[in-house]
Amino acid sequence: MNRLEKLAQKVLRLIQEKQEKALQDDATVKEDAPKVGSPQGTPTARGVGAPPGLPEPRWVLTVAPAQGPLTLYRVLYRLARGVLQTRGLSRRVGTVVLHLPVDLLAAHLGVHRATVWRWTKVLEARGLVATRTHYGTLDGRTVATGTLWAVRLRPGKARLTYEDLRHPWRNLEDDRRRGATAWAWKGLRPDLKVLLLWALGARRGPGSPAPGGAGAPVDLYAIPYLLEASKGELPGLITALAEHLAARLRDHGSHRFYAGLLWKVVRRELDPWRLLAAIQRVQTDMQEGWARRPGALLVSRLNAV
């Protein structure tokens, strides 16, 4: 068993849920589907995930809904805490916003998407979550990219902001090219790690190679995986990533600049998710037609993220 296989197994042990119990509410349960996680040996971002024994916050017990909605909230709560832990954010954050398709959540829970929506309405009435459909473009058309979930982690009411709605959470064309769609999981049951990686922006379909891995095209989602690459793999991967990034930002003369940012990620001087978020913001700025110096704008976004 190689180092990556051992790492993948370790992450699975840390964040994989215990065998799901039969849901007791009026859930429309789907037929049993095989439970699928990332392929064994797939590298994962270091530190991804919240511990499986994560206790529920005591204040939730005062507003706890029925069993079905509470089951959904437990999943969302663990995902939100996993995002905080992975990105090194303060545990005192009151609300965490996730981008996640309802169909993927339904597949994980083993219920129909209508059941997820019914449970969501109960959670929204208690202020535990707030939701909105997020929109983007695909083939020149405006389409839904998934659902935004504002998950409340401390007493208060979950809310989404205008900035949350405008944030470029997903590039549907890239995801479709890589097979990273909720539709690809139909008939399968993704585990919690799959949902967490989607929430972190590292979306993958079942059986897809990891970013930067053997057989995988180089794309922006390989950035978080730089921390798992071996010393021998790093020079070639960073060169390919820098060229890809320069091409994506139409800044072809700045390969060395982008390679320098990627080496900062390797040296842990720059958070990979922070860099990825800043790049996505610059791409949105470019689409709106006013980003004339993408490299300088990226530095500005990094200072603002």
C-alpha positions in Angstrom: 0.0 0.0 0.0 1.5 3.3 -1.1 1.6 6.6 0.8 -1.5 8.0 -0.9 -3.5 4.9 -0.3 -2.7 5.1 3.4 -3.6 8.8 3.5 -6.9 8.2 1.8 -7.7 5.4 4.3 -6.8 7.7 7.2 -9.1 10.5 5.9 -11.9 8.0 5.4 -11.6 6.8 9.0 -11.7 10.4 10.3 -14.7 11.6 8.4 -16.8 8.7 7.2 -20.1 8.4 9.0 -21.2 5.3 10.9 -23.6 3.1 9.1 -26.7 5.2 8.5 -29.7 4.2 10.6 -33.1 3.8 9.0 -34.8 7.2 8.8 -37.9 7.3 11.0 -39.9 10.1 9.5 -42.1 10.3 6.4 -39.1 10.0 4.1 -39.5 8.8 0.6 -36.7 6.3 0.8 -34.9 5.3 -2.4 -33.9 1.8 -3.3 -30.6 0.7 -1.7 -27.6 2.0 -3.7 -24.0 1.2 -3.2 -22.1 3.7 -1.0 -19.3 5.2 -2.9 -16.5 7.5 -1.8 -13.4 8.7 -3.6 -11.4 5.8 -5.3 -8.9 4.2 -3.0 -5.5 5.9 -3.5 -7.0 9.2 -4.5 -5.1 12.0 -2.8 -7.1 14.3 -0.6 -6.4 17.8 0.8 -4.5 17.4 4.1 -6.8 17.9 7.2 -10.0 17.5 5.2 -13.0 16.8 7.4 -14.5 17.0 10.8 -14.2 14.1 13.3 -16.9 11.4 13.1 -17.8 11.8 16.8 -18.5 15.5 16.5 -21.0 16.4 19.3 -24.1 18.4 18.5 -24.1 21.9 20.0 -26.3 22.0 23.1 -28.3 25.0 21.9 -29.7 23.0 18.9 -31.5 20.7 21.4 -33.7 23.7 22.3 -34.9 24.1 18.7 -34.4 20.5 17.6 -36.9 19.6 14.9 -38.3 16.1 14.1 -35.9 13.2 13.4 -35.8 13.6 9.6 -35.0 17.3 9.5 -32.5 16.8 12.4 -30.8 14.1 10.3 -30.3 16.6 7.5 -29.1 19.3 9.8 -26.5 16.9 11.3 -25.0 16.3 7.9 -25.0 20.1 7.0 -23.5 20.9 10.5 -20.7 18.4 10.0 -20.0 19.7 6.5 -19.9 23.3 7.8 -17.5 22.3 10.6 -15.4 20.4 8.1 -15.1 23.5 5.9 -14.0 25.6 8.9 -11.4 23.0 10.0 -10.0 22.5 6.5 -9.7 26.2 5.8 -8.4 27.0 9.3 -11.2 29.4 10.1 -12.3 30.4 13.6 -14.7 28.0 15.4 -16.6 31.0 16.6 -18.0 31.7 13.1 -21.8 31.9 13.4 -22.8 30.8 9.9 -21.1 28.9 7.1 -22.3 29.0 3.5 -22.0 25.9 1.4 -22.8 25.3 -2.2 -24.2 21.8 -2.7 -26.8 20.3 -5.0 -29.9 18.9 -3.4 -29.7 15.8 -5.5 -26.2 15.0 -4.0 -27.5 15.4 -0.5 -30.5 13.2 -1.3 -28.3 10.5 -2.7 -26.1 10.6 0.5 -29.2 10.3 2.7 -30.8 7.7 0.6 -34.1 9.7 0.2 -35.9 11.5 -2.6 -35.0 15.1 -3.3 -38.6 16.1 -2.3 -37.9 14.8 1.1 -34.8 16.9 1.5 -36.8 20.0 0.5 -39.5 19.1 3.0 -37.0 18.7 5.8 -35.3 21.9 4.7 -38.5 23.9 5.2 -38.6 22.7 8.8 -35.0 23.8 9.4 -35.6 27.2 7.8 -38.6 27.8 10.0 -36.3 27.2 13.0 -33.5 29.5 11.7 -31.0 26.7 11.5 -30.5 27.1 7.7 -31.3 29.5 4.9 -31.3 28.4 1.2 -31.4 29.9 -2.2 -30.9 28.5 -5.7 -27.6 29.7 -7.2 -27.4 30.5 -10.9 -24.6 30.4 -13.5 -24.1 30.0 -17.2 -23.9 26.9 -19.3 -23.7 27.0 -23.1 -24.6 30.6 -23.0 -27.8 29.9 -21.0 -28.6 30.9 -17.4 -29.1 27.7 -15.4 -29.1 26.6 -11.7 -25.7 25.5 -10.5 -27.0 24.1 -7.2 -28.2 25.3 -3.8 -26.6 27.6 -1.3 -27.0 26.5 2.3 -26.3 29.0 5.1 -25.8 26.7 8.1 -26.1 28.2 11.6 -23.4 26.9 14.0 -24.2 29.2 16.9 -27.5 30.6 18.4 -29.1 33.0 15.9 -30.7 32.9 12.5 -29.0 31.7 9.4 -29.0 34.3 6.5 -27.5 34.5 3.1 -26.0 37.8 1.8 -26.0 39.5 -1.5 -22.2 38.6 -1.8 -23.1 34.9 -1.2 -25.5 35.0 -4.1 -23.0 36.8 -6.5 -20.0 34.6 -5.6 -18.9 32.4 -8.6 -19.4 29.1 -6.7 -19.2 26.8 -9.7 -18.0 26.6 -13.3 -20.6 24.2 -14.8 -18.7 23.9 -18.1 -15.6 22.7 -16.4 -17.5 20.4 -14.1 -19.4 18.8 -17.0 -16.2 18.2 -18.8 -14.8 16.4 -15.8 -18.0 14.5 -15.1 -18.3 16.3 -11.8 -22.1 16.5 -11.8 -24.8 15.4 -9.3 -26.4 13.5 -12.1 -23.3 11.3 -12.3 -24.0 10.1 -8.8 -27.5 8.8 -9.7 -27.9 5.3 -8.4 -24.9 5.6 -6.1 -24.6 6.8 -2.5 -21.7 9.2 -2.0 -20.2 9.3 1.5 -19.6 12.4 3.6 -16.1 12.9 2.3 -17.5 13.3 -1.2 -20.0 15.9 0.0 -17.2 17.8 1.9 -14.9 17.9 -1.2 -17.8 19.3 -3.2 -18.5 21.9 -0.5 -14.8 22.9 -0.7 -14.9 23.3 -4.5 -13.1 20.0 -5.4 -16.0 18.5 -7.1 -15.6 15.0 -8.7 -17.8 12.3 -10.2 -17.7 8.7 -9.1 -14.4 7.1 -10.1 -12.9 10.3 -11.5 -9.2 10.7 -11.0 -8.1 13.2 -8.5 -6.8 16.6 -9.8 -3.2 16.3 -10.9 -3.4 12.5 -10.6 -2.6 9.9 -13.2 -5.1 10.2 -16.1 -6.6 13.5 -14.9 -6.4 16.7 -16.9 -4.7 19.5 -15.2 -7.2 22.1 -13.9 -7.5 24.6 -11.1 -8.9 22.0 -8.7 -5.4 20.4 -8.6 -4.2 23.4 -6.5 -5.3 22.0 -3.1 -3.7 18.7 -4.0 -0.2 20.2 -4.3 0.2 19.5 -0.6 -0.1 15.8 -1.3 2.2 15.5 -4.3 5.6 13.9 -3.9 8.8 16.0 -4.3 9.4 14.3 -7.6 5.9 15.2 -9.0 5.9 18.8 -7.9 8.1 20.5 -10.5 6.1 19.0 -13.4 2.8 19.5 -11.8 3.5 23.2 -10.9 4.8 23.9 -14.4 1.6 22.4 -15.9 -0.6 24.2 -13.5 1.2 27.6 -14.0 0.8 27.2 -17.8 -2.9 26.3 -17.4 -3.5 29.2 -15.0 -1.8 31.7 -17.4 -3.9 30.4 -20.2 -7.2 30.6 -18.2 -6.4 34.2 -17.2 -5.1 35.1 -20.7 -1.9 36.2 -19.1 0.6 34.1 -21.2 3.7 36.0 -20.3 3.4 35.4 -16.5 4.1 31.7 -16.1 6.9 32.4 -13.5 4.6 34.6 -11.5 1.9 31.9 -11.2 4.5 29.2 -10.5 5.7 31.4 -7.7 2.2 31.5 -6.1 1.9 27.7 -6.4 5.3 27.2 -4.7 4.0 29.4 -1.9 1.1 26.9 -1.5 3.6 24.0 -1.3 5.6 25.9 1.3 2.4 26.6 3.2 2.8 30.3 2.9 -0.5 30.6 1.0 -3.7 28.6 1.7 -4.6 26.7 -1.5 -8.4 27.3 -1.1 -7.8 31.0 -0.6 -5.8 31.0 -3.9 -8.5 29.0 -5.7 -11.2 31.4 -4.5 -9.2 34.4 -5.6 -8.6 32.9 -9.1 -12.4 32.2 -9.4 -13.1 35.9 -8.5 -10.7 37.1 -11.2 -12.3 34.9 -13.8 -15.6 36.4 -13.0 -14.1 39.9 -13.3 -12.7 38.9 -16.7 -16.1 37.7 -17.8 -17.5 41.1 -16.9 -14.9 42.7 -19.1 -12.9 45.0 -16.8 -10.0 42.8 -15.7 -7.1 44.2 -17.9 -4.3 43.1 -15.6 -5.3 39.7 -14.2 -2.0 39.1 -12.3 -2.3 42.4 -10.5 -6.0 41.8 -9.9 -5.3 38.3 -8.5 -2.8 39.8 -6.0 -5.6 42.3 -5.0 -8.1 39.5 -4.6 -5.7 37.5 -2.5 -5.4 40.4 -0.1 -9.2 40.7 0.0 -10.2 37.0 0.4 
